């Protein structure tokens, strides 16, 4: 019911194919033929999990990291240096933020004569096969194209048919230099990179791309002729064969030389079809076709397209950036506090492997997280906010002071285990879970007068508009700390290990989130939560919504939700805030409000024809996959419920005769 269909150029809403490791975004031709039309809205990129580049460093990145002057922060008797200050060291600061950055591997497009634009456009993404079918005319001549991405290799397959290909139609594969900006491409500096032909065989040619210290390999396999390779201008040109109206080719990308042959194009399309049939038939599903509420069709569309988009964009071997593999946000780096929103829905929707792909990154980066904790005088592993694949904390005015990403790997590992319980999984990830908990037990400060452990001052909560020196015991982080330590202790119990006394002591002595006047504020020092600080994330709601919030006052949380609905600056919220509010409403037993909040008409709760959650007002975020992932987490809770929910009815939807919901294969939240 929800295959996206485009009938004209929609620069904010292009379609993509991908496999979690590679994504390719196209215009109405099914390729990237008219990139200038999209550059100001959504750059047409080809991006991968492994495709990263760093500019040649006049100094040394490791040296910059050692020598960068931190800003001193007093933290409960400790003096800590956080990389938050750029003054006087702007060049080194920017280098560490920009490098490494994600690459645009190639642009692949038609080279049509005369620069004519296509007309009579009809382009459809067939969700059941993962194929984009495009039809259009050029100068009155019909063209039909098909595109897919191989589910197991970073290979694109393309087939087209038109009388144009008998003599004039050509396809050009072009390669840019790297750029850290949204489009990830510098097309002017042709002398800064190299494209070499390695070998040429029957029906294929292999190339190596060299950009400073970055190497990657490209294989073009074609039924058509490889007309020329203009390597000085970094172009490969393909043309028709023997006057045939049909043309097909595949283009493969790899960080290492090719050792195996690439399947032929028809086989690649068949592999894509089998993969996506399996994807839709094996995972969780919600069918709203029998609902009479007029909003049901749009909610179902968002649910279906969010499953596709997160599968191709956020299911790979690294935690995803907020724009996935579509274009660069924050230089292509990923934000670990967003990993939950991007990918935690996979085990809830019975696709745990798709989260497991990136959960392994924490094991591989644990030594970096332990170095970071040790450098600040803490035990265990401290997970940073903004990182590249190597796991180094990135300098930022805010990022180094955030802590709500810290319990994420425990939460996500627990969701994985609950989906497919096994002793092997516990043993594999126990070291990461325990090191994460060690930091969490060492980070709070003991208040001897009140016999309790406090979070802060010296941190910034998820609602980032607070000063670090003012924040004490933010509601969400406090509950997440409690949940993380409790869950880590449960892992020890499952493995037959003795409890860790420090974990238990800190968990028992964390104070409950403060209430002020019958409301939960952002943190216990914030008397102006609903006046001066009534924008950005209303993260206190997540303490009873995202989390079970055992022991929290339901009446006070209900008051807080009501107050936020009446006074919050909705235009300055983010895409995942609407799922948070819906989850809180559902847990409070207010299902009608849960649906209203999930579908609220708000600038950053906009879902485009291709399914992207657009953050209106943020031109640097033309899509926002944490919103799509948040929608899937919220709808999982609204249908399957949570631990202790005893009713078979979906607790997040009203029982009013309008929401006749069919669902299967969805797991409850904690």
C-alpha positions as CSV (number, residue, x, y, z in Angstrom):
1,X,0.0,0.0,0.0
2,X,2.9,2.4,0.6
3,X,5.3,2.1,-2.2
4,X,6.5,5.7,-2.7
5,X,5.6,7.1,-6.2
6,X,7.1,10.3,-7.5
7,X,5.8,12.0,-10.6
8,X,8.2,15.0,-10.7
9,X,11.5,16.2,-9.3
10,X,11.3,16.4,-5.5
11,X,14.7,17.5,-4.3
12,X,13.8,17.2,-0.7
13,X,12.4,13.6,-1.1
14,X,14.6,11.5,-3.4
15,X,14.5,7.7,-3.3
16,X,17.4,5.4,-2.2
17,X,18.4,1.8,-2.3
18,X,20.9,0.2,0.1
19,X,21.9,-2.7,2.3
20,X,23.0,-1.1,5.6
21,X,26.6,-0.8,4.4
22,X,26.1,1.2,1.2
23,X,23.3,3.5,0.1
24,X,22.7,5.2,-3.3
25,X,20.2,8.1,-3.7
26,X,18.8,9.0,-7.1
27,X,16.8,11.5,-9.1
28,X,13.8,10.6,-11.4
29,X,16.1,8.9,-13.9
30,X,17.0,6.2,-11.4
31,X,20.5,7.5,-11.4
32,X,22.2,10.7,-10.3
33,X,21.8,12.5,-13.6
34,X,20.7,16.0,-12.4
35,X,22.7,16.6,-9.2
36,X,22.5,20.4,-9.3
37,X,18.7,20.2,-8.8
38,X,19.3,18.5,-5.5
39,X,22.4,20.2,-4.1
40,X,20.6,22.8,-2.1
41,X,18.1,20.3,-0.6
42,X,19.4,16.7,-0.5
43,X,22.7,16.0,-2.2
44,X,22.7,12.8,-4.3
45,X,25.5,10.7,-2.7
46,X,26.9,7.2,-2.7
47,X,28.0,6.5,0.8
48,X,29.3,3.5,2.7
49,X,30.1,2.5,6.3
50,X,33.8,2.0,5.4
51,X,34.3,5.1,3.1
52,X,36.2,7.7,5.2
53,X,38.9,10.3,4.5
54,X,41.1,12.6,6.4
55,X,42.8,15.7,5.0
56,X,46.6,15.6,5.0
57,X,47.5,16.9,8.4
58,X,50.2,19.6,8.6
59,X,50.6,18.6,12.2
60,X,49.3,15.2,13.4
61,X,45.8,14.3,14.5
62,X,47.1,12.2,17.4
63,X,49.4,15.1,18.3
64,X,46.5,17.6,18.1
65,X,44.4,15.3,20.3
66,X,47.2,15.2,22.9
67,X,48.0,18.9,22.8
68,X,44.5,20.4,22.5
69,X,43.8,22.5,25.5
70,X,40.7,21.4,27.4
71,X,38.4,23.7,29.3
72,X,38.7,23.1,33.1
73,X,35.5,21.9,34.7
74,X,35.2,21.4,38.5
75,X,33.5,18.1,39.2
76,X,33.0,17.2,42.9
77,X,36.5,18.0,43.9
78,X,38.1,16.8,40.7
79,X,39.4,19.2,38.0
80,X,38.6,17.7,34.6
81,X,39.7,19.0,31.2
82,X,37.0,18.6,28.5
83,X,37.6,19.4,24.9
84,X,35.0,22.1,24.7
85,X,37.0,25.3,24.1
86,X,38.3,26.3,20.6
87,X,39.6,29.8,21.5
88,X,43.2,30.2,20.4
89,X,43.3,26.7,18.9
90,X,40.7,26.9,16.2
91,X,42.8,25.1,13.5
92,X,43.5,22.0,15.6
93,X,40.0,22.0,17.0
94,X,38.4,22.1,13.6
95,X,40.8,19.4,12.2
96,X,39.7,17.1,15.0
97,X,36.0,17.8,14.3
98,X,36.3,17.4,10.5
99,X,38.6,14.4,10.4
100,X,37.8,11.7,9.5
101,X,34.8,12.5,7.3
102,X,32.6,10.3,5.2
103,X,33.2,10.1,1.4
104,X,30.9,10.3,-1.5
105,X,32.2,7.3,-3.4
106,X,30.9,8.2,-6.9
107,X,28.2,9.9,-8.9
108,X,26.5,7.8,-11.6
109,X,24.3,9.4,-14.1
110,X,23.1,9.6,-17.7
111,X,24.9,11.9,-20.1
112,X,21.9,12.9,-22.3
113,X,22.5,15.1,-25.3
114,X,21.3,18.7,-25.2
115,X,20.7,18.9,-21.5
116,X,17.0,18.2,-21.8
117,X,15.0,17.5,-18.7
118,X,12.8,14.4,-18.4
119,X,9.1,14.6,-18.7
120,X,6.2,12.2,-18.0
121,X,7.9,11.0,-14.9
122,X,6.7,8.1,-12.9
123,X,9.2,6.6,-10.4
124,X,8.2,3.9,-7.8
125,X,10.1,2.2,-5.0
126,X,8.9,-1.4,-4.9
127,X,9.3,-2.2,-1.2
128,X,8.8,-5.9,-1.7
129,X,11.8,-6.2,-4.0
130,X,14.0,-3.2,-3.0
131,X,13.9,-2.0,-6.6
132,X,13.4,1.5,-8.0
133,X,11.5,1.5,-11.3
134,X,11.6,4.8,-13.3
135,X,9.8,5.7,-16.4
136,X,10.1,9.1,-18.2
137,X,10.5,10.6,-21.7
138,X,13.3,12.6,-23.0
139,X,12.4,14.7,-26.1
140,X,9.4,12.5,-26.5
141,X,11.5,9.3,-26.4
142,X,10.5,6.8,-23.7
143,X,13.0,5.5,-21.1
144,X,12.6,2.8,-18.5
145,X,15.2,2.1,-15.8
146,X,15.5,-0.3,-12.9
147,X,17.9,-0.1,-9.9
148,X,18.7,-2.3,-6.9
149,X,21.4,-2.8,-4.3
150,X,22.8,-6.2,-3.7
151,X,21.9,-7.3,-0.1
152,X,25.3,-8.8,0.6
153,X,27.8,-6.9,-1.5
154,X,28.3,-3.1,-1.9
155,X,27.1,-3.5,-5.5
156,X,24.5,-1.5,-7.4
157,X,22.7,-3.1,-10.3
158,X,21.1,-1.1,-13.1
159,X,19.2,-1.9,-16.2
160,X,17.5,0.4,-18.7
161,X,15.7,0.3,-22.1
162,X,15.2,3.1,-24.6
163,X,15.7,3.8,-28.3
164,X,18.1,6.5,-27.1
165,X,20.7,3.8,-26.2
166,X,21.0,2.7,-29.8
167,X,23.4,5.6,-30.5
168,X,23.3,8.6,-28.1
169,X,22.6,7.5,-24.6
170,X,25.7,7.3,-22.3
171,X,26.3,6.7,-18.6
172,X,29.1,8.5,-16.8
173,X,30.6,7.4,-13.5
174,X,32.4,10.4,-11.9
175,X,34.5,10.6,-8.8
176,X,35.0,13.6,-6.6
177,X,37.6,14.6,-4.0
178,X,36.4,14.5,-0.4
179,X,34.7,17.3,1.4
180,X,33.4,17.2,5.0
181,X,30.2,19.1,4.1
182,X,26.7,17.8,3.5
183,X,27.4,16.7,-0.1
184,X,30.7,15.0,0.9
185,X,32.1,16.0,-2.5
186,X,34.7,18.5,-3.9
187,X,34.4,18.5,-7.7
188,X,36.9,21.2,-8.3
189,X,40.1,19.8,-6.9
190,X,40.8,17.2,-9.6
191,X,44.5,17.3,-8.9
192,X,44.1,16.2,-5.3
193,X,43.1,12.6,-6.0
194,X,43.8,9.8,-8.5
195,X,41.8,7.2,-10.5
196,X,43.8,4.3,-11.9
197,X,42.8,1.4,-14.1
198,X,44.1,-1.8,-12.5
199,X,42.8,-4.4,-14.9
200,X,40.4,-4.9,-17.7
201,X,38.8,-8.3,-18.4
202,X,35.9,-9.7,-20.3
203,X,32.9,-7.5,-19.5
204,X,34.5,-5.7,-16.5
205,X,37.2,-3.2,-15.4
206,X,38.7,-2.6,-12.0
207,X,39.8,0.8,-10.8
208,X,41.5,2.1,-7.7
209,X,40.7,5.4,-6.1
210,X,43.4,7.3,-4.1
211,X,42.6,10.3,-2.0
212,X,45.6,11.1,0.2
213,X,45.8,8.1,2.6
214,X,42.4,6.7,1.6
215,X,42.2,3.8,-0.9
216,X,39.1,2.2,-2.3
217,X,38.3,0.0,-5.3
218,X,35.6,0.2,-8.0
219,X,34.5,-2.6,-10.4
220,X,32.3,-1.8,-13.4
221,X,30.7,-4.9,-15.0
222,X,28.7,-4.1,-18.1
223,X,26.8,-5.7,-20.9
224,X,27.4,-2.4,-22.7
225,X,30.7,-1.1,-23.9
226,X,33.2,0.6,-21.7
227,X,33.7,3.4,-24.1
228,X,36.5,5.2,-22.3
229,X,38.0,6.0,-19.0
230,X,39.0,9.6,-18.7
231,X,41.1,9.1,-15.7
232,X,42.6,12.6,-15.5
233,X,39.0,14.0,-15.1
234,X,38.0,10.9,-13.0
235,X,35.3,9.7,-15.3
236,X,34.3,6.3,-16.7
237,X,31.9,6.4,-19.7
238,X,29.6,3.6,-20.7
239,X,27.6,3.4,-23.9
240,X,25.2,1.2,-25.8
241,X,26.1,-2.1,-27.5
242,X,25.5,-3.1,-31.1
243,X,22.6,-0.8,-31.6
244,X,20.6,-2.4,-28.8
245,X,18.0,-0.4,-26.9
246,X,18.9,-2.2,-23.7
247,X,21.8,-1.4,-21.4
248,X,22.7,-2.9,-18.0
249,X,25.7,-2.7,-15.7
250,X,26.7,-3.2,-12.1
251,X,29.1,-1.0,-10.1
252,X,30.8,-2.4,-7.0
253,X,32.7,-0.6,-4.3
254,X,35.2,-2.1,-1.8
255,X,37.9,-1.0,0.6
256,X,40.0,-3.9,-0.7
257,X,40.8,-5.3,-4.1
258,X,38.2,-7.6,-5.7
259,X,38.9,-11.3,-5.4
260,X,35.6,-12.7,-6.6
261,X,33.5,-12.2,-9.7
262,X,30.3,-10.1,-9.3
263,X,27.0,-11.8,-10.2
264,X,25.4,-10.8,-13.4
265,X,22.8,-8.0,-13.3
266,X,19.6,-10.3,-13.5
267,X,21.0,-12.4,-10.6
268,X,21.5,-9.2,-8.6
269,X,17.9,-8.2,-9.1
270,X,16.7,-11.7,-8.0
271,X,18.9,-11.6,-4.9
272,X,17.4,-8.2,-4.0
273,X,13.9,-9.5,-4.5
274,X,14.5,-12.6,-2.3
275,X,16.1,-10.5,0.4
276,X,13.3,-7.9,0.7
277,X,10.6,-10.6,0.6
278,X,12.3,-12.2,3.5
279,X,12.7,-8.9,5.3
280,X,9.0,-8.1,5.3
281,X,7.8,-11.7,6.0
282,X,10.2,-12.4,8.9
283,X,10.2,-9.3,11.0
284,X,7.5,-7.6,13.0
285,X,4.6,-6.0,11.3
286,X,1.6,-3.7,12.1
287,X,-1.4,-3.6,9.8
288,X,-3.8,-0.7,10.3
289,X,-5.9,-1.4,7.2
290,X,-9.0,-2.1,9.3
291,X,-8.8,1.1,11.3
292,X,-11.4,3.8,10.6
293,X,-9.5,6.7,12.3
294,X,-8.6,9.0,9.3
295,X,-5.0,9.2,10.6
296,X,-4.4,5.5,10.4
297,X,-3.3,5.3,6.8
298,X,-0.6,8.0,7.4
299,X,0.6,6.3,10.5
300,X,0.9,3.0,8.7
301,X,2.8,4.7,5.8
302,X,5.3,6.2,8.3
303,X,5.7,2.8,10.0
304,X,6.3,0.9,6.8
305,X,8.7,3.4,5.2
306,X,10.6,3.8,8.5
307,X,11.3,0.1,8.5
308,X,12.7,0.3,4.9
309,X,14.7,3.4,5.6
310,X,16.3,2.3,8.8
311,X,17.1,-1.1,7.2
312,X,19.1,0.5,4.3
313,X,20.6,3.4,6.4
314,X,21.1,2.4,10.0
315,X,21.6,-1.4,10.2
316,X,25.3,-1.5,9.2
317,X,28.5,-2.2,11.0
318,X,28.9,1.2,12.5
319,X,26.6,3.3,14.7
320,X,24.8,5.5,12.1
321,X,25.1,9.2,11.6
322,X,21.8,11.0,11.9
323,X,21.4,11.2,8.1
324,X,22.5,7.6,7.7
325,X,24.2,6.9,4.4
326,X,22.3,9.6,2.4
327,X,24.5,12.6,3.0
328,X,26.8,14.1,5.7
329,X,25.7,15.5,9.0
330,X,28.4,16.7,11.4
331,X,31.0,15.6,8.8
332,X,29.6,12.1,8.6
333,X,30.4,11.3,12.2
334,X,27.9,9.4,14.3
335,X,26.4,10.6,17.6
336,X,26.3,7.8,20.1
337,X,23.4,9.3,22.0
338,X,21.4,8.8,18.8
339,X,22.3,5.2,18.4
340,X,19.3,4.1,20.6
341,X,16.9,6.2,18.5
342,X,18.4,5.0,15.2
343,X,18.7,1.3,15.8
344,X,17.2,0.0,19.1
345,X,13.9,-0.8,17.4
346,X,15.4,-3.7,15.4
347,X,15.2,-6.3,18.2
348,X,11.8,-4.9,19.2
349,X,10.6,-5.6,15.6
350,X,12.2,-9.1,15.7
351,X,15.2,-8.2,13.6
352,X,18.0,-8.3,16.3
353,X,20.8,-9.0,13.8
354,X,20.3,-5.6,12.3
355,X,21.2,-4.0,15.6
356,X,23.9,-6.6,16.4
357,X,25.9,-5.4,13.3
358,X,26.7,-2.1,15.0
359,X,26.7,-3.3,18.6
360,X,30.0,-5.0,17.8
361,X,31.5,-1.6,17.4
362,X,31.4,-1.1,21.2
363,X,33.5,-4.2,21.8
364,X,36.0,-3.0,19.2
365,X,36.1,0.5,20.7
366,X,36.0,-0.4,24.3
367,X,39.8,0.3,24.8
368,X,39.2,3.9,23.6
369,X,36.3,4.4,26.0
370,X,38.5,3.0,28.8
371,X,41.3,5.4,27.8
372,X,38.8,8.3,28.0
373,X,37.5,7.3,31.4
374,X,41.0,6.7,32.7
375,X,42.2,10.1,31.5
376,X,39.5,11.7,33.6
377,X,40.2,9.6,36.7
378,X,37.3,7.3,36.4
379,X,37.0,3.5,36.3
380,X,35.4,1.5,33.4
381,X,34.6,2.7,29.9
382,X,33.1,6.2,29.2
383,X,31.4,6.3,25.9
384,X,31.7,9.7,24.1
385,X,29.1,11.6,22.1
386,X,30.4,12.4,18.7
387,X,32.9,10.0,17.1
388,X,34.2,8.5,13.9
389,X,35.0,4.9,13.4
390,X,38.1,5.0,15.5
391,X,36.2,5.9,18.6
392,X,37.9,9.1,19.7
393,X,35.9,11.8,21.5
394,X,35.3,14.8,19.3
395,X,35.8,18.3,20.6
396,X,32.6,20.2,21.0
397,X,31.1,22.9,23.3
398,X,28.5,20.4,24.5
399,X,29.3,16.9,23.4
400,X,32.0,15.9,25.9
401,X,29.7,16.9,28.8
402,X,26.7,14.7,27.8
403,X,26.2,11.4,29.6
404,X,22.9,10.0,28.4
405,X,24.7,7.9,25.8
406,X,26.5,6.0,28.5
407,X,23.7,3.5,29.4
408,X,22.8,3.0,25.7
409,X,25.0,-0.1,25.1
410,X,23.6,-1.8,28.1
411,X,20.0,-1.1,27.0
412,X,20.7,-2.2,23.5
413,X,22.5,-5.4,24.6
414,X,19.6,-6.1,26.9
415,X,17.0,-5.7,24.0
416,X,19.1,-8.0,21.9
417,X,19.2,-10.6,24.6
418,X,15.5,-10.4,25.3
419,X,14.8,-11.0,21.6
420,X,17.1,-14.0,21.2
421,X,18.3,-15.2,24.7
422,X,21.5,-17.2,24.7
423,X,24.4,-17.8,27.0
424,X,26.8,-17.2,24.1
425,X,25.5,-13.7,23.6
426,X,25.8,-12.9,27.3
427,X,29.4,-14.1,27.4
428,X,30.3,-12.2,24.2
429,X,29.1,-8.8,25.4
430,X,29.5,-9.1,29.1
431,X,32.9,-7.4,29.2
432,X,31.4,-4.3,27.4
433,X,28.3,-4.2,29.6
434,X,30.4,-4.6,32.8
435,X,33.0,-1.9,31.8
436,X,30.1,0.5,31.0
437,X,28.6,-0.2,34.4
438,X,31.9,0.3,36.2
439,X,32.1,3.9,34.9
440,X,28.4,4.5,35.8
441,X,29.1,3.4,39.4
442,X,32.2,5.6,39.6
443,X,30.8,8.7,38.0
444,X,28.2,9.8,40.6
445,X,29.4,11.8,43.6
446,X,28.6,10.7,47.2
447,X,26.8,13.2,49.4
448,X,27.6,12.1,52.9
449,X,25.1,14.4,54.6
450,X,22.2,13.0,52.6
451,X,23.7,9.5,52.1
452,X,23.0,9.6,48.4
453,X,24.9,9.6,45.1
454,X,24.3,12.6,42.8
455,X,24.7,13.1,39.1
456,X,26.3,16.4,38.5
457,X,27.0,19.3,38.6
458,X,29.5,19.0,35.8
459,X,27.3,17.5,33.0
460,X,24.8,18.5,30.4
461,X,21.5,16.5,30.1
462,X,19.8,15.4,26.9
463,X,18.0,18.8,26.9
464,X,21.2,20.5,25.9
465,X,20.3,24.1,26.8
466,X,21.5,23.9,30.4
467,X,24.9,25.0,31.8
468,X,27.0,22.0,33.0
469,X,27.7,23.7,36.3
470,X,24.0,24.1,37.1
471,X,22.8,20.6,36.4
472,X,22.2,18.2,39.3
473,X,20.3,14.9,39.0
474,X,18.5,15.4,35.6
475,X,15.4,13.2,35.7
476,X,16.0,11.1,32.6
477,X,19.7,10.5,33.2
478,X,19.0,9.6,36.9
479,X,16.5,6.9,35.9
480,X,18.7,5.7,33.1
481,X,21.6,5.3,35.5
482,X,19.4,3.3,37.8
483,X,18.2,1.1,34.9
484,X,21.7,0.6,33.5
485,X,23.2,-0.6,36.8
486,X,20.2,-2.8,37.6
487,X,20.4,-4.4,34.1
488,X,24.2,-4.9,34.4
489,X,23.7,-6.7,37.7
490,X,21.0,-8.9,36.1
491,X,23.6,-9.9,33.5
492,X,26.0,-11.0,36.2
493,X,23.2,-13.0,37.8
494,X,22.4,-14.7,34.5
495,X,26.1,-15.7,34.2
496,X,26.2,-17.0,37.7
497,X,28.6,-14.2,38.9
498,X,28.5,-12.5,42.2
499,X,27.0,-9.0,42.4
500,X,29.4,-6.0,42.3
501,X,28.9,-4.2,45.7
502,X,29.7,-0.8,44.3
503,X,27.1,-1.1,41.6
504,X,24.5,-2.1,44.1
505,X,25.3,0.6,46.5
506,X,25.2,3.4,43.9
507,X,21.9,2.1,42.4
508,X,20.2,1.9,45.8
509,X,21.4,5.4,46.8
510,X,20.6,7.3,43.7
511,X,17.9,9.8,44.7
512,X,14.5,9.7,42.9
513,X,14.1,12.5,40.4
514,X,13.0,15.7,42.2
515,X,9.5,17.1,41.9
516,X,8.8,20.8,42.1
517,X,5.2,21.9,42.7
518,X,3.9,18.5,41.5
519,X,5.9,18.5,38.3
520,X,9.2,16.8,37.2
521,X,11.7,19.5,36.2
522,X,14.6,19.0,33.8
523,X,16.8,18.6,36.9
524,X,16.5,19.4,40.6
525,X,18.1,22.9,40.3
526,X,15.9,24.0,37.4
527,X,13.0,26.1,38.7
528,X,12.4,27.5,35.2
529,X,11.9,24.3,33.3
530,X,8.5,25.4,31.9
531,X,9.4,29.1,31.2
532,X,13.0,29.8,30.4
533,X,13.9,26.2,29.4
534,X,10.7,25.3,27.6
535,X,12.3,24.2,24.3
536,X,14.6,21.5,22.9
537,X,14.0,17.9,24.2
538,X,11.4,17.5,27.1
539,X,13.7,14.7,28.2
540,X,12.2,14.4,31.7
541,X,9.3,12.6,30.1
542,X,11.7,9.8,28.9
543,X,12.1,8.7,32.6
544,X,8.6,7.2,32.4
545,X,8.2,6.4,28.7
546,X,11.5,5.3,27.2
547,X,12.2,3.7,30.7
548,X,9.8,1.9,33.0
549,X,10.3,4.6,35.6
550,X,9.6,2.2,38.5
551,X,8.8,4.2,41.6
552,X,8.1,7.4,39.8
553,X,5.0,9.4,40.6
554,X,2.5,8.8,37.8
555,X,0.4,11.8,38.8
556,X,3.4,14.1,38.7
557,X,4.5,12.7,35.4
558,X,1.0,13.2,34.0
559,X,1.1,16.8,35.3
560,X,4.5,17.2,33.6
561,X,3.1,15.9,30.3
562,X,0.1,18.3,30.5
563,X,2.4,21.2,31.2
564,X,4.7,20.5,28.3
565,X,1.7,20.2,26.0
566,X,0.5,23.6,27.1
567,X,3.8,25.6,27.2
568,X,6.5,23.9,25.2
569,X,7.9,25.5,22.1
570,X,6.9,22.8,19.7
571,X,8.8,24.4,16.8
572,X,12.1,23.8,18.6
573,X,11.6,20.2,19.4
574,X,13.2,17.3,17.5
575,X,11.9,14.3,15.6
576,X,12.3,11.8,18.4
577,X,10.6,14.0,21.0
578,X,7.2,13.2,19.6
579,X,7.7,9.4,20.1
580,X,8.9,10.1,23.6
581,X,5.8,12.0,24.5
582,X,3.7,9.2,22.9
583,X,5.5,6.6,25.0
584,X,4.9,8.5,28.2
585,X,1.3,9.0,27.4
586,X,0.9,5.3,26.7
587,X,2.5,4.2,30.0
588,X,0.3,6.7,31.8
589,X,-2.8,5.0,30.4
590,X,-3.6,7.8,28.1
591,X,-3.7,6.1,24.7
592,X,-5.7,8.7,22.8
593,X,-3.1,11.3,23.7
594,X,-0.3,8.8,22.6
595,X,-1.7,8.8,19.1
596,X,-2.2,12.5,19.1
597,X,1.3,13.2,20.2
598,X,2.9,10.7,17.8
599,X,1.1,12.3,14.9
600,X,1.3,15.9,16.1
601,X,1.3,18.5,13.3
602,X,4.7,20.1,13.9
603,X,7.6,21.3,11.8
604,X,10.0,18.6,12.9
605,X,7.4,15.8,12.9
606,X,7.1,16.1,9.1
607,X,7.4,12.9,7.1
608,X,8.1,13.4,3.4
609,X,6.8,11.3,0.5
610,X,9.9,9.1,0.6
611,X,9.4,8.5,4.4
612,X,12.2,10.8,5.6
613,X,11.5,12.7,8.9
614,X,12.5,16.2,7.9
615,X,13.7,18.7,10.5
616,X,12.0,21.8,9.1
617,X,14.2,24.8,9.8
618,X,17.4,22.8,9.8
619,X,18.8,22.9,6.3
620,X,21.8,20.8,7.5
621,X,19.4,18.0,8.4
622,X,17.3,17.3,5.3
623,X,16.5,13.9,6.9
624,X,16.6,12.7,10.5
625,X,16.6,9.0,10.9
626,X,16.4,9.1,14.8
627,X,12.8,10.3,14.2
628,X,12.1,7.3,12.0
629,X,13.6,4.9,14.5
630,X,11.8,6.7,17.4
631,X,8.5,6.2,15.6
632,X,9.2,2.4,15.4
633,X,10.2,2.2,19.1
634,X,7.0,4.1,20.1
635,X,4.7,2.0,18.0
636,X,6.3,-1.2,19.3
637,X,5.5,0.0,22.9
638,X,2.0,1.1,21.8
639,X,1.2,-2.4,20.3
640,X,3.2,-5.0,22.3
641,X,3.3,-3.0,25.6
642,X,6.0,-3.4,28.2
643,X,7.1,-5.7,31.0
644,X,4.1,-6.2,33.4
645,X,1.5,-5.0,30.9
646,X,-1.1,-7.7,31.3
647,X,-3.7,-6.9,28.7
648,X,-3.8,-8.3,25.2
649,X,-5.1,-5.0,23.8
650,X,-2.6,-2.6,22.4
651,X,-2.0,-0.2,25.3
652,X,-1.0,2.8,23.2
653,X,-4.2,3.0,21.1
654,X,-7.6,4.0,22.3
655,X,-10.4,1.4,22.6
656,X,-13.0,3.5,20.7
657,X,-13.8,1.2,17.7
658,X,-11.6,3.2,15.4
659,X,-8.3,1.4,16.0
660,X,-8.7,-2.3,14.9
661,X,-5.0,-3.2,14.9
662,X,-3.4,-6.4,13.6
663,X,0.2,-7.0,14.6
664,X,2.7,-9.8,15.0
665,X,6.3,-10.4,15.8
666,X,6.8,-7.3,18.0
667,X,8.5,-7.6,21.4
668,X,7.6,-5.6,24.5
669,X,9.8,-3.0,26.0
670,X,11.3,-3.3,29.5
